[in-house]
């Protein structure tokens, strides 16, 4: 990460912390609903980051991260509902449970690669919501009705609304998780993960325990997504099996591809995209029918798909990759002819 990139990240982070404080000045713009919407974007960004660690940085394809999201959400909900555990304490519990589930699922998944692994994780995403509906688990999970929770209360008598506190709480958790992921990827273990992604056989011949790294990465990825699920349970104050259908896993994958595979910043962008489009698709569908005079119904999923196709056509490397190449192109066009000639000579000399 370059110095200029770090400066931009610090600037964005500072602005993120200042946004709720602008409510007295801009009450319509910084409303509780919009803060809640941004909170859900950050939760989605954490979930997409979990998938990115597995797929983008380790090369294992997953279509089932909605299952780990559900496990994390239900772990938090059950602990808060049955044991009266504080909401903040459910995060490490959800992380541990999801790490174990992900690690155990990763063991048989070692024999699978590519689309076979994707199908196995797809089956997991289909199975978990049905398991949560089983009658013999109703006393714990609430069955089809789910579990209703209380929203987190503002601690220490802080002069904040519930949604403002929730925003700061999720923002702090997201920053810590991204910091941990960045440090891990810059470490020896992170380089081993990416070596397995790029050249699995070569990584094995160099002494890297590919089986261990794959299973542990699966566990860490599941833990990240499980934490996102636990945050979602606290934010929405409700969990139900039908909230974690297969479309949730597909949305995480869409967020990953749109944001940029193998990019930490892309995970945040992908989370923002999928929540924003998901919330806007129905409004766009209604606008197309009523205001544009379309004679047929344009479903929200159709609008979602059209936007995705257009974006992938314009930015096949994802939003972050597209912006990066756009900036590089602008910098190149603004360089003087002498600088271009010098760069060309250097490139020719290295051949």
Secondary structure by P-SEA (a helix, b strand, c coil): ccaaaaaaaaaaaaaaaacccccccccccccaaaaaaaaaaaaaaaaaaaaaaaccccccccccaaaaaaaaaaaaaaaaaccccccccaaaaaaaaaaaaaaaaaaaaccccaaaaaaaaaaaaacaaaaaacccccccccccccbbbbcccccccccccaaaaaaaaaaaaaaaaaaaaaaaaacaaaaaaaaaaccaaaaaaaccaaaaaaaaaaaaaaaaaaaaaaaaaaaacccccccccaaaaaaaaaaaaaaccccaaaaaaaaaaaaaaaaaaaaaaaaacccccccccccaaaaaaaaaaaaaaaccccaaaaaaaaaaaaaaaaccaaaaaaaaaaaaaac
